[in-house]
Amino acid sequence: MAWRPYENLIDGELDNHIPGKVSGWIRFMRRGKQPLRAIFDLTGDFHEDIRGTVIRLSNPAPSDRSASLDREGTYMDGFSAVQRGEVGDITAGFSLGPWTQALAQKLMRQHEHTWDANGLRGPEREIRRKEIAEEYRAHIEAGAPYYPYVPYPYIEWYADNGRVVLELAPSQLTVVSVGASSLTEKTPGELARDRRKRTQAMGKFLTDMVRGLSGENRSQGGDENVSGT
């Protein structure tokens, strides 16, 4: 299971002004203990709406998630003070403008890079291309806004203690521009590579989770047969 310490969040700052790196800190409330100040050393970038910036997080009324889960102690038990690993999806939920034909072509080129990397060929690839083209055409005709991920602040990363997700209200995230104007736009190939890295990080997390469940099952006298999706 992923960590979801929404309530425990006090404040924090994450910095992506160095390409391919996210550093910073976040403080979390711990019931019965001093707040935990976690330090970040992650590989990867924010999504394109905030890439190259610093984001500040806040929570006007922090509490301990264990209380809402009707548990004793603090939800943050076992959470590392050093969060070292891979960036997942990190976005402020800003739109990059309306869907356009040029945007659809750029996104399709990302898919083409991914299909090349995965060895997808022939009729199956053509079917996927047509399905996605129809989806994009509907967005363009509707004049819908385009979001790199989701339309609200979403902070996700993978560290030694597993996957961590913070889904926040817009008022809980402030963007500080630091060198963003000097960034060059990522190519479709680079964006496809970023997506593959996030997918691989999720795959490793799921694999590790299934292995952990298998070990727990074995320790309790089971046959280790634990399946995962």
Protein Blocks (a to p, Z undefined) as FASTA:
>chain_A
ZZdffklpmbdcddfkbghiacdddddddehiacdddddddeddddfklgoiacddddfb
gcdfklmnopghjfkgoiafbdcdddddddehiaebjcdfklmmmmmmmmmmmmmmnopg
hjllmmmmmmmmmmmmmmmmnopacdfkbgcdcdddddfkoccdddddfklpccddehkl
mpccddfklmmmmmmmmmmmmmmmmmmmmmmmmmmmmmnopaoiacdZZ
